[in-house]
Structure formats: C-alpha cells, structure tokens
C-alpha cells in the first residue's frame, strides 16, 4: 500500500518495532516467515561468511537472530538497534555485544558502537528514505578491506501491482498471527539503490538475487559492497 501523507516515517518505524517486538521475535524464532525459512536466512549467512575477517557489525540487529547465528560461526559480533525491547530480547539470546542506539545517534557518533569492522551487515534494516548518512557512517568504521552486506526486498518482486517508482509503502504483516502495528517502509528501485550506494562511496563487488524454490521469483536482493 502506498503512503502519500507527509509524516515522520522514521519515528513510526521505531514505534512499530517497539510495539511489535515480542510478536516479531516469536515469528522469527518459530520460523513463521516462509521467505526467511526457505531463502533469505541462508542467503545472508552465506554472503557474510564468504567475507574474510571475524569482526561483524549487525546494523538494526532486531531480536538478535542474525547475531546469534554469526556467533555460532565464531564471528565477533556487535549489534545495535533503536528498539530497547528488541535489544533486550537479543541479549537474552546470545553473547554478542549489543547497544541500544537509533540510527540518528549512530550517525552522530559511529565509533560509539566500535570500529575496524571486517563486515557490516544490514539485513532488511534499511527502511528509511534517506540512507546517505548511515551508509557513510558505516563506511567510516569498517576496515579499508571491509565489506558492507545489504539484504533487502527485491525491487522487482516487491513492486508487483504497485508501480515501479520510489516511494513510501506500508507493511501490515498480513498472514502472521497476532495484532500487529503497521509499519511504513521506503521502496526504492534498483537504480535508486545503486545511486545511494555510489553517493556514499561504496562500490558494488557483487549482486545476488536469491530465488524462491517454488515460484522461481527473486525473493531478495543482496549487495556485497566494498570501499
């Protein structure tokens, strides 16, 4: 659903994650999301683990699923998220280092969560319209040889029936059990993604488009970026 009203979408995103924290954690930990179970979980882990180095920054770590899986693979993980409720759930899940930090706070002081990361990862966690500042902040605390791995909804699949142009949309979590609060998110085309990344001095090393095993359609877009 497209959103045309002018609102503070960033605050709405944070509020949604806070209100949905326990529901989201339960959905992730019970494998309730088919796309994650069949495709995107393994895809993001594979993309990260092909990179050299052990120091990983989990940007928008949520309830800690990815951080937990990376610790199991002997990575040294630091995660941060703007939702204190989600970070508390993450701390109960694994021994990674976690910080409660909004993206605005992180941008103002990137080194507050650490520095010299081999890999930074944004797993479905870049939902706002304006990405330049956070992409630049991540760039500043990764090693010269470091990678940024982004997994996001595939522009082709997520545009079906809604038009292929940048703009705000609404996630209602339809099909998942419970009373969810809807969440705004910013859809961007493939060219828009490329332009954002170039503008923040990242170079595309590789692009992957994981496919659904039944429909054959791309489920997500994975971008492996280097300096």
Backbone as CSV, one residue per row, in Angstrom:
resi,resn,N_x,N_y,N_z,CA_x,CA_y,CA_z,C_x,C_y,C_z
1,UNK,0.847,-1.196,0.000,0.000,0.000,0.000,0.881,1.244,0.000
2,UNK,0.658,2.138,-0.922,1.443,3.367,-0.985,0.988,4.335,0.089
3,UNK,1.922,5.108,0.604,1.622,6.119,1.614,1.864,7.485,1.016
4,UNK,0.873,8.335,1.030,1.013,9.647,0.413,1.056,10.770,1.448
5,UNK,0.626,10.487,2.683,0.599,11.528,3.704,2.009,11.831,4.196
6,UNK,2.271,13.101,4.472,3.563,13.507,4.972,3.600,13.275,6.479
7,UNK,4.445,12.366,6.933,4.552,12.031,8.337,6.023,11.855,8.689
8,UNK,6.292,11.741,9.994,7.635,11.412,10.416,7.761,9.897,10.349
9,UNK,8.109,9.397,9.180,8.129,7.962,8.973,9.159,7.266,9.849
10,UNK,10.290,7.915,10.094,11.325,7.282,10.894,10.819,6.988,12.307
11,UNK,10.118,7.936,12.897,9.558,7.708,14.232,8.519,6.605,14.209
12,UNK,7.750,6.536,13.138,6.751,5.491,13.012,7.400,4.114,12.890
13,UNK,8.515,4.043,12.187,9.231,2.778,12.053,9.683,2.298,13.426
14,UNK,10.309,3.181,14.204,10.788,2.829,15.536,9.617,2.416,16.433
15,UNK,8.526,3.176,16.379,7.356,2.858,17.196,6.794,1.487,16.838
16,UNK,6.745,1.193,15.539,6.229,-0.099,15.094,7.069,-1.240,15.644
17,UNK,8.391,-1.125,15.544,9.246,-2.202,16.041,9.117,-2.363,17.548
18,UNK,8.921,-1.249,18.255,8.736,-1.340,19.703,7.433,-2.054,20.037
19,UNK,6.361,-1.688,19.348,5.059,-2.295,19.628,4.999,-3.754,19.173
20,UNK,5.769,-4.083,18.148,5.715,-5.435,17.593,6.839,-6.339,18.094
21,UNK,7.636,-5.866,19.040,8.857,-6.576,19.427,8.625,-8.043,19.762
22,UNK,7.705,-8.342,20.674,7.512,-9.731,21.096,6.912,-10.571,19.977
23,UNK,5.989,-9.976,19.202,5.400,-10.703,18.080,6.455,-11.032,17.032
24,UNK,7.324,-10.058,16.739,8.368,-10.269,15.740,9.355,-11.342,16.205
25,UNK,9.784,-11.260,17.454,10.720,-12.247,17.973,10.127,-13.648,17.900
26,UNK,8.854,-13.775,18.217,8.203,-15.078,18.157,8.111,-15.581,16.719
27,UNK,7.788,-14.676,15.797,7.683,-15.064,14.381,9.026,-15.549,13.842
28,UNK,10.104,-14.866,14.207,11.428,-15.243,13.739,11.867,-16.564,14.362
29,UNK,11.656,-16.694,15.650,12.178,-17.862,16.365,11.353,-19.122,16.144
30,UNK,10.146,-18.972,15.591,9.340,-20.145,15.249,9.327,-20.402,13.745
31,UNK,10.160,-19.685,13.002,10.242,-19.838,11.540,8.891,-19.637,10.871
32,UNK,8.170,-18.611,11.326,6.833,-18.361,10.790,6.860,-17.683,9.425
33,UNK,7.986,-17.099,9.057,8.075,-16.381,7.778,8.699,-17.299,6.733
34,UNK,7.908,-17.688,5.766,8.363,-18.651,4.769,9.596,-18.177,4.017
35,UNK,9.616,-16.909,3.627,10.734,-16.401,2.829,12.050,-16.503,3.595
36,UNK,11.992,-16.256,4.887,13.198,-16.380,5.708,13.612,-17.843,5.823
37,UNK,12.638,-18.688,6.084,12.911,-20.111,6.292,13.474,-20.776,5.034
38,UNK,12.917,-20.435,3.887,13.303,-21.105,2.648,14.479,-20.450,1.930
39,UNK,14.641,-19.139,2.111,15.594,-18.433,1.248,16.525,-17.483,1.991
40,UNK,15.964,-16.465,2.622,16.791,-15.307,2.978,17.718,-15.535,4.168
41,UNK,17.343,-16.403,5.110,18.238,-16.657,6.246,19.569,-17.249,5.771
42,UNK,19.489,-18.315,4.998,20.710,-18.945,4.500,21.471,-18.011,3.556
43,UNK,20.724,-17.215,2.789,21.370,-16.330,1.819,22.240,-15.286,2.501
44,UNK,21.745,-14.677,3.570,22.524,-13.630,4.238,23.711,-14.228,4.974
45,UNK,23.530,-15.388,5.590,24.644,-16.028,6.295,25.748,-16.407,5.310
46,UNK,25.374,-16.933,4.162,26.361,-17.300,3.148,27.128,-16.080,2.664
47,UNK,26.417,-14.972,2.444,27.068,-13.757,1.948,28.076,-13.214,2.956
48,UNK,27.730,-13.268,4.231,28.634,-12.754,5.269,29.841,-13.665,5.430
49,UNK,29.592,-14.965,5.458,30.661,-15.915,5.771,31.635,-16.113,4.620
50,UNK,31.326,-15.601,3.446,32.299,-15.639,2.353,33.313,-14.499,2.462
51,UNK,33.037,-13.537,3.340,33.960,-12.418,3.547,35.020,-12.801,4.579
52,UNK,36.222,-12.314,4.409,37.287,-12.583,5.365,37.108,-11.720,6.615
53,UNK,37.613,-12.220,7.738,37.574,-11.480,8.984,36.447,-11.927,9.885
54,UNK,36.588,-11.634,11.172,35.625,-12.104,12.161,34.799,-10.999,12.807
55,UNK,35.244,-9.745,12.724,34.543,-8.649,13.394,33.366,-8.172,12.555
56,UNK,32.147,-8.378,13.052,30.931,-8.089,12.298,30.062,-7.100,13.062
57,UNK,29.542,-6.117,12.349,28.579,-5.168,12.904,27.204,-5.475,12.326
58,UNK,26.244,-5.785,13.202,24.867,-6.085,12.801,24.040,-4.812,12.979
59,UNK,23.800,-4.125,11.888,23.106,-2.832,11.906,21.591,-3.060,11.895
60,UNK,20.905,-2.574,12.938,19.487,-2.854,13.073,19.292,-4.323,13.421
61,UNK,19.931,-4.750,14.496,20.042,-6.172,14.838,18.726,-6.814,15.257
62,UNK,17.721,-5.991,15.605,16.438,-6.552,15.998,16.542,-7.470,17.187
63,UNK,15.845,-8.612,17.125,15.794,-9.549,18.250,17.027,-10.431,18.351
64,UNK,17.984,-10.264,17.436,19.283,-10.911,17.567,19.476,-12.205,16.816
65,UNK,18.537,-12.577,15.945,18.679,-13.857,15.240,19.997,-13.939,14.464
66,UNK,20.275,-12.939,13.660,21.471,-12.980,12.830,22.738,-12.957,13.689
67,UNK,22.766,-12.098,14.701,23.928,-12.037,15.588,24.185,-13.398,16.224
68,UNK,23.120,-14.050,16.668,23.240,-15.366,17.300,23.836,-16.388,16.333
69,UNK,23.352,-16.403,15.113,23.854,-17.359,14.129,25.318,-17.083,13.793
70,UNK,25.704,-15.822,13.767,27.093,-15.487,13.451,28.035,-15.844,14.598
71,UNK,27.581,-15.668,15.834,28.388,-16.080,16.989,28.624,-17.592,16.938
72,UNK,27.609,-18.345,16.562,27.751,-19.797,16.422,28.806,-20.148,15.379
73,UNK,29.030,-19.245,14.440,30.030,-19.453,13.388,31.349,-18.770,13.734
74,UNK,31.528,-18.481,15.017,32.778,-17.949,15.574,33.102,-16.545,15.093
75,UNK,32.083,-15.758,14.794,32.277,-14.346,14.484,32.197,-13.530,15.778
76,UNK,32.904,-12.414,15.797,32.857,-11.494,16.935,31.864,-10.384,16.573
77,UNK,30.680,-10.455,17.150,29.562,-9.657,16.660,29.198,-8.529,17.621
78,UNK,28.983,-7.357,17.048,28.393,-6.215,17.748,27.119,-5.842,17.011
79,UNK,26.030,-5.671,17.752,24.774,-5.279,17.129,24.192,-4.053,17.791
80,UNK,23.408,-3.291,17.036,22.683,-2.182,17.654,21.328,-2.026,16.990
81,UNK,20.400,-1.482,17.768,19.036,-1.289,17.291,18.404,-0.158,18.094
82,UNK,17.448,0.528,17.472,16.780,1.635,18.144,15.701,1.207,19.109
83,UNK,15.308,-0.064,19.085,14.270,-0.573,19.976,14.910,-1.240,21.184
84,UNK,14.726,-0.647,22.359,15.279,-1.231,23.584,14.674,-2.601,23.859
85,UNK,13.404,-2.781,23.526,12.755,-4.074,23.748,13.399,-5.169,22.908
86,UNK,13.674,-4.867,21.641,14.306,-5.856,20.781,15.733,-6.161,21.234
87,UNK,16.468,-5.138,21.644,17.835,-5.355,22.114,17.843,-6.214,23.369
88,UNK,16.888,-6.014,24.255,16.799,-6.838,25.459,16.559,-8.299,25.094
89,UNK,15.699,-8.532,24.112,15.470,-9.897,23.638,16.737,-10.481,23.023
90,UNK,17.481,-9.643,22.297,18.726,-10.099,21.679,19.748,-10.489,22.742
91,UNK,19.853,-9.714,23.794,20.820,-10.006,24.853,20.532,-11.330,25.546
92,UNK,19.271,-11.699,25.595,18.898,-12.976,26.207,19.204,-14.155,25.289
93,UNK,19.404,-13.852,24.006,19.575,-14.906,23.009,21.029,-15.321,22.828
94,UNK,21.943,-14.358,22.903,23.324,-14.661,22.552,24.288,-13.755,23.294
95,UNK,25.564,-14.089,23.219,26.596,-13.358,23.939,27.264,-12.267,23.105
96,UNK,26.685,-11.905,21.987,27.223,-10.781,21.217,27.084,-9.485,22.016
97,UNK,27.819,-8.470,21.622,27.701,-7.159,22.250,26.556,-6.394,21.592
98,UNK,25.686,-5.802,22.406,24.552,-5.076,21.859,24.456,-3.677,22.452
99,UNK,24.011,-2.739,21.610,23.799,-1.362,22.031,22.390,-0.933,21.639
100,UNK,21.746,-0.173,22.512,20.505,0.495,22.143,20.892,1.832,21.529
101,UNK,20.652,1.975,20.240,21.059,3.196,19.545,20.184,3.389,18.320
102,UNK,19.607,4.567,18.210,18.878,4.896,16.985,19.889,5.135,15.876
103,UNK,19.417,5.137,14.639,20.312,5.422,13.528,20.842,6.845,13.619
104,UNK,20.019,7.774,14.111,20.466,9.165,14.257,21.624,9.259,15.248
105,UNK,21.520,8.540,16.366,22.589,8.536,17.365,23.848,7.912,16.796
106,UNK,23.688,6.826,16.065,24.827,6.160,15.444,25.518,7.076,14.442
107,UNK,24.734,7.761,13.625,25.305,8.667,12.627,26.097,9.786,13.296
108,UNK,25.591,10.293,14.428,26.274,11.383,15.137,27.608,10.924,15.719
109,UNK,27.715,9.645,16.085,28.953,9.126,16.670,29.110,7.651,16.302
110,UNK,29.533,7.363,15.090,29.612,5.971,14.645,30.491,5.084,15.525
111,UNK,31.566,5.662,16.071,32.504,4.860,16.863,31.949,4.484,18.228
112,UNK,30.746,4.956,18.547,30.131,4.583,19.825,29.799,3.097,19.887
113,UNK,29.688,2.447,18.726,29.406,1.007,18.714,30.655,0.190,18.386
114,UNK,31.768,0.882,18.139,33.006,0.199,17.813,33.576,0.678,16.486
115,UNK,34.653,0.039,16.053,35.280,0.425,14.783,36.145,-0.721,14.273
116,UNK,36.698,-0.554,13.101,37.550,-1.565,12.461,36.810,-2.885,12.245
117,UNK,35.582,-2.785,11.775,34.814,-3.989,11.479,35.226,-4.549,10.121
118,UNK,35.297,-5.869,10.054,35.577,-6.530,8.786,34.352,-6.529,7.879
119,UNK,33.195,-6.699,8.505,31.944,-6.760,7.765,30.870,-6.015,8.551
120,UNK,30.113,-5.178,7.876,28.882,-4.609,8.441,27.727,-5.190,7.634
121,UNK,26.636,-5.492,8.301,25.510,-6.107,7.609,24.211,-5.393,7.966
122,UNK,23.411,-5.135,6.957,22.080,-4.566,7.122,21.095,-5.566,6.525
123,UNK,20.495,-6.377,7.377,19.606,-7.436,6.920,18.156,-6.963,7.031
124,UNK,17.604,-6.472,5.931,16.255,-5.900,5.907,16.101,-4.788,6.951
125,UNK,17.146,-4.007,7.159,17.104,-2.990,8.212,17.274,-1.566,7.692
126,UNK,17.300,-1.382,6.375,17.369,-0.037,5.803,16.003,0.295,5.225
127,UNK,15.167,0.906,6.040,13.760,1.110,5.695,13.411,2.567,5.436
128,UNK,14.323,3.493,5.752,14.024,4.914,5.647,14.335,5.432,4.237
129,UNK,13.833,6.606,3.954,14.048,7.222,2.645,15.476,7.701,2.474
130,UNK,16.039,8.255,3.535,17.347,8.896,3.438,18.415,7.973,4.019
131,UNK,19.298,7.474,3.165,20.283,6.487,3.583,21.720,7.004,3.553
132,UNK,21.947,8.157,2.950,23.319,8.621,2.739,24.104,8.688,4.050
133,UNK,23.525,9.260,5.082,24.272,9.468,6.324,24.629,8.149,7.004
134,UNK,23.704,7.205,7.059,24.027,5.948,7.729,25.001,5.119,6.901
135,UNK,24.871,5.142,5.582,25.830,4.426,4.742,27.231,5.011,4.894
136,UNK,27.315,6.327,5.004,28.599,6.997,5.193,29.179,6.681,6.571
137,UNK,28.310,6.645,7.595,28.763,6.323,8.950,29.320,4.904,9.021
138,UNK,28.643,3.968,8.379,29.140,2.592,8.349,30.483,2.532,7.633
139,UNK,30.598,3.270,6.551,31.848,3.329,5.782,33.010,3.761,6.665
140,UNK,32.751,4.679,7.602,33.811,5.264,8.419,34.360,4.318,9.486
141,UNK,33.635,3.254,9.814,34.095,2.371,10.898,34.377,0.942,10.428
142,UNK,34.400,0.738,9.123,34.850,-0.546,8.600,36.296,-0.420,8.139
143,UNK,36.990,-1.546,8.139,38.389,-1.552,7.724,38.510,-1.172,6.249
144,UNK,39.690,-0.732,5.818,39.888,-0.428,4.392,39.516,-1.609,3.489
145,UNK,39.681,-2.820,4.003,39.334,-4.017,3.243,37.927,-4.523,3.573
146,UNK,37.182,-3.723,4.343,35.892,-4.176,4.857,34.783,-4.241,3.812
147,UNK,33.729,-4.985,4.187,32.555,-5.159,3.337,31.315,-4.618,4.041
148,UNK,30.369,-4.184,3.250,29.012,-3.926,3.726,28.097,-4.856,2.939
149,UNK,27.354,-5.695,3.666,26.411,-6.617,3.044,24.997,-6.127,3.342
150,UNK,24.231,-5.872,2.310,22.844,-5.426,2.459,21.921,-6.479,1.857
151,UNK,20.936,-6.898,2.635,19.849,-7.694,2.065,18.558,-6.890,2.213
152,UNK,17.831,-6.791,1.122,16.595,-6.026,1.114,15.572,-6.742,0.241
153,UNK,14.329,-6.336,0.325,13.319,-6.888,-0.564,13.720,-6.631,-2.012
154,UNK,13.501,-7.599,-2.851,13.870,-7.412,-4.251,12.939,-6.390,-4.895
155,UNK,13.491,-5.365,-5.541,12.634,-4.324,-6.137,11.594,-4.869,-7.105
156,UNK,11.950,-5.883,-7.872,11.001,-6.439,-8.841,9.805,-7.080,-8.140
157,UNK,10.093,-7.965,-7.198,9.010,-8.703,-6.534,8.146,-7.808,-5.666
158,UNK,8.772,-6.905,-4.931,8.005,-6.071,-4.010,7.261,-4.947,-4.717
159,UNK,7.528,-4.751,-6.018,6.834,-3.698,-6.767,5.574,-4.207,-7.449
160,UNK,5.353,-5.508,-7.469,4.235,-6.088,-8.216,2.899,-5.471,-7.797
161,UNK,2.204,-4.916,-8.781,0.889,-4.341,-8.545,0.893,-2.956,-7.931
162,UNK,2.079,-2.387,-7.681,2.126,-1.089,-7.004,2.912,-0.032,-7.767
163,UNK,3.438,-0.379,-8.908,4.204,0.598,-9.670,5.670,0.579,-9.295
164,UNK,6.519,0.787,-10.292,7.959,0.710,-10.076,8.552,2.113,-9.969
165,UNK,8.373,2.718,-8.794,8.936,4.030,-8.529,9.161,4.190,-7.036
166,UNK,10.168,4.988,-6.694,10.485,5.214,-5.289,9.280,5.789,-4.553
167,UNK,9.105,5.390,-3.306,8.021,5.958,-2.520,7.734,5.157,-1.259
168,UNK,7.007,5.770,-0.342,6.661,5.141,0.926,5.531,4.132,0.739
169,UNK,5.675,3.006,1.423,4.646,1.971,1.419,4.383,1.513,2.847
170,UNK,3.438,0.632,3.003,3.035,0.203,4.343,3.084,-1.317,4.463
171,UNK,3.731,-1.780,5.511,3.766,-3.205,5.838,2.747,-3.470,6.951
172,UNK,1.822,-4.381,6.698,0.782,-4.698,7.694,1.001,-6.050,8.347
173,UNK,2.037,-6.799,7.921,2.356,-8.119,8.471,1.193,-9.091,8.296
174,UNK,0.501,-8.935,7.186,-0.636,-9.787,6.890,-0.212,-11.250,6.810
175,UNK,-1.011,-12.114,7.411,-0.735,-13.541,7.396,-0.019,-14.053,8.624
176,UNK,0.514,-13.135,9.439,1.158,-13.537,10.680,0.171,-13.422,11.835
177,UNK,0.188,-14.355,12.769,-0.758,-14.311,13.885,-0.473,-13.153,14.838
178,UNK,-1.531,-12.603,15.434,-1.375,-11.528,16.407,-1.840,-10.190,15.872
179,UNK,-1.929,-9.224,16.764,-2.357,-7.868,16.431,-1.126,-6.994,16.217
180,UNK,-0.760,-6.830,14.966,0.455,-6.096,14.621,0.164,-4.620,14.362
181,UNK,1.124,-3.777,14.674,1.073,-2.369,14.285,1.717,-2.235,12.906
182,UNK,1.043,-1.541,12.002,1.590,-1.390,10.652,2.864,-0.543,10.687
183,UNK,3.674,-0.704,9.663,4.972,-0.031,9.625,5.216,0.562,8.237
184,UNK,5.599,1.825,8.150,5.982,2.397,6.854,7.377,1.934,6.466
185,UNK,7.609,1.787,5.174,8.949,1.483,4.672,9.084,2.103,3.296
186,UNK,10.314,2.428,2.945,10.553,3.147,1.699,11.004,2.185,0.605
187,UNK,10.201,2.103,-0.449,10.547,1.285,-1.612,11.454,2.079,-2.535
188,UNK,12.508,1.414,-2.996,13.375,2.063,-3.974,13.695,1.087,-5.103
189,UNK,13.827,1.636,-6.297,14.133,0.847,-7.482,15.591,0.404,-7.456
190,UNK,15.944,-0.469,-8.370,17.330,-0.934,-8.456,18.278,0.239,-8.713
191,UNK,17.909,1.106,-9.615,18.788,2.248,-9.911,18.905,3.172,-8.712
192,UNK,17.842,3.303,-7.948,17.884,4.130,-6.753,18.852,3.557,-5.725
193,UNK,18.840,2.245,-5.544,19.800,1.600,-4.643,21.231,1.885,-5.103
194,UNK,21.487,1.692,-6.368,22.839,1.898,-6.891,23.292,3.337,-6.668
195,UNK,22.432,4.292,-6.935,22.783,5.696,-6.760,23.059,6.040,-5.300
196,UNK,22.276,5.480,-4.380,22.504,5.717,-2.953,23.887,5.214,-2.541
197,UNK,24.235,4.039,-3.005,25.500,3.423,-2.608,26.692,4.162,-3.192
198,UNK,26.593,4.542,-4.445,27.671,5.306,-5.069,27.861,6.643,-4.355
199,UNK,26.753,7.266,-3.981,26.818,8.553,-3.298,27.484,8.487,-1.941
200,UNK,27.496,7.291,-1.336,28.134,7.119,-0.031,29.499,6.443,-0.150
201,UNK,30.046,6.421,-1.360,31.405,5.936,-1.633,31.566,4.421,-1.509
202,UNK,30.483,3.677,-1.586,30.578,2.217,-1.620,30.608,1.744,-3.075
203,UNK,31.354,0.669,-3.308,31.429,0.066,-4.645,30.784,-1.314,-4.607
204,UNK,30.028,-1.627,-5.626,29.361,-2.923,-5.686,30.340,-3.986,-6.166
205,UNK,30.637,-4.934,-5.280,31.505,-6.055,-5.637,30.693,-7.160,-6.297
206,UNK,29.490,-7.387,-5.745,28.657,-8.472,-6.268,27.202,-8.220,-5.901
207,UNK,26.310,-8.623,-6.778,24.871,-8.584,-6.515,24.318,-9.993,-6.665
208,UNK,23.460,-10.395,-5.720,22.813,-11.693,-5.792,21.304,-11.506,-5.671
209,UNK,20.555,-12.401,-6.307,19.107,-12.329,-6.296,18.537,-13.704,-5.940
210,UNK,18.519,-14.044,-4.651,18.034,-15.363,-4.230,16.601,-15.622,-4.695
211,UNK,16.365,-16.827,-5.218,15.076,-17.164,-5.806,14.254,-18.061,-4.882
212,UNK,12.931,-17.886,-4.938,12.029,-18.778,-4.223,12.084,-20.152,-4.893
213,UNK,12.233,-21.232,-4.123,12.416,-22.555,-4.734,11.196,-23.073,-5.483
214,UNK,10.021,-22.515,-5.212,8.802,-22.976,-5.867,8.405,-22.049,-7.010
215,UNK,8.317,-20.740,-6.734,7.852,-19.793,-7.748,8.940,-19.403,-8.734
216,UNK,10.194,-19.535,-8.326,11.296,-19.130,-9.185,11.501,-17.640,-9.255
217,UNK,10.740,-16.878,-8.468,10.863,-15.419,-8.476,11.904,-14.971,-7.445
218,UNK,12.561,-13.829,-7.706,13.534,-13.329,-6.737,12.846,-12.879,-5.453
219,UNK,13.362,-13.343,-4.334,12.786,-13.008,-3.027,13.459,-11.775,-2.440
220,UNK,14.767,-11.693,-2.632,15.511,-10.574,-2.046,16.625,-10.150,-2.987
221,UNK,17.242,-9.040,-2.640,18.421,-8.534,-3.330,19.535,-8.442,-2.298
222,UNK,20.675,-9.057,-2.598,21.835,-8.975,-1.706,22.944,-8.221,-2.416
223,UNK,23.456,-7.198,-1.760,24.516,-6.354,-2.300,25.753,-6.519,-1.430
224,UNK,26.837,-6.941,-2.050,28.128,-7.061,-1.387,28.949,-5.855,-1.821
225,UNK,29.253,-4.982,-0.856,29.875,-3.698,-1.164,31.244,-3.590,-0.522
226,UNK,32.148,-2.903,-1.207,33.494,-2.687,-0.699,33.852,-1.219,-0.876
227,UNK,34.953,-0.825,-0.256,35.386,0.570,-0.325,36.121,0.875,-1.622
